[in-house]
Amino acid sequence: MWMTLQVKTLEQPATLTFGQQQIQLPVVQGSEQELGLDISRLRSATGMITLDEGYVNTGSTRSGITFLDGEQGILRFCGYPIEQLCAQCDFVEVSYLLIYGHLPTRQQLSEFQDSIRKHTMLHEDMRSFYSGFPRDAHPMAILSSVVSAMSTFYQDSLDPTAPDQVELCVRRLIAKLPTIAAYSHKKSVGQPFIYPQNDLDYVENFLQMMFAVPSEPYEVDPDFVSALNLLLICHADHEQNCSTSTVRMVGSANANLFASIAAGVCALWGPLHGGANEAVVNMLNQIAADGGDVKKYVALAKDKSHGFRLMGFGHRVYKNFDPRAKIIKAACDRLLAKRAIHDPLFDIAQELEATALSDEYFIERKLYPNVDFYSGVIYRAMGIPVQMFTVLFAMGRLPGWIAHWKEMHSSDGNRICRPRQVYTGPTERPLVPIDQR
Ligand code: ACO
């Protein structure tokens, strides 16, 4: 059956006509003039649901945190362009912005930083938790397990309906995630865990926990600190992406924040999402080992029978360019030039980008490098192992996940997330006893 939809003015509801029936659907307009049709009454009025596999065209919520325009390559957190945030703020300041909805004053920022410092250490018993993981465990698996285990160690901050408990949980998560992440790296290389050092700032502290060893002094490199701040800011939020939607979905059941974030970490791990940064470097290494023939891999990516995709290319929302990729590529250029590093993978990445962007297949489908395409080259320059790339993405995305979880809990229309389906399985049939099958 075909339906017609009529939208006369934005002030009036849209009219959906199907057969002899008509239903009015309210039109919702966002602050950037985006439009949505509120179909929440559709089923009760007509018996029909909407079907949108992969949620390509489904708005799951109203949100005041991040605006992005995929056609024009615009990304703003709480109204502030990503380019300005990267140029003028550090990651903790941007985290504050996302979580509390406004930029902090000096005093608010310093109170926030101090309270994070207070919580950087893990409960001592959590250290022994690490000895149960195999040496070659993926750090994303460790990260999600340990974040989930936080709900066993910090039971005084689990109630999602108690604002003071949520606040404590937020600060614990922001403070401890770098420690958990660095410990997972130390475990993989067999080095002793390095305690947080609270006279350092957030990013410096993470780098010293990652790279310092007890046997010699370690000096934090300021170029790496600014590069990492920039990368974390670029990853800090991206509205209703797969992992954020997961955090909201789990949180909508009133699961505690630790559990919700652990679920988000698992979603992020997938190579079609945050795991792409690791997959990009693996792909570039494979191209290099195969003689550096970029054209061969572009041809492979176009061959549907092969199933190979250019990792770090394409995005559900960006159909022009990903503004984060531009910022990260420029940072990559600057860092490599300043440190006189020649990374052959950077050359291959640039050649791959140029070849793909002049190819009809990629042009037609509006496939551009995304946030993950160049980030791995910077991580490599800093000495961060490939398996840790997605963990760094998780550290960056944490304030965004928290902001969305909090926004969901404070919104009026908050209900458990529960999509429907169109059932396509067998209709009712008699059960045949096992010895007669
Ligand atoms: N290489 C080759 N072809 C691609 C690529 C790619 N990287 N990405 C999309 N396409 C093609 C698809 O085959 C499809 O072609 P078709 O129309 O002929 O069938 C078309 O472009 C549209 O692709 P979809 O998969 O429908 O797009 P979708 O929005 O569902 O997926 C995604 C987006 C998952 C990011 C996809 O582009 C992809 O797999 N990219 C590689 C993985 C990656 O870099 N992920 C990181 C995304 S950013 C992030 O999450 C942080």
Residues whose N, C-alpha, C, O or C-beta is under 5 A from the ligand:
A	BS01	ACO	P271 L272 H273 G274 A276 A301 F308 R309 L310 M311 G312 F313 G314 H315 R316 R365 N370
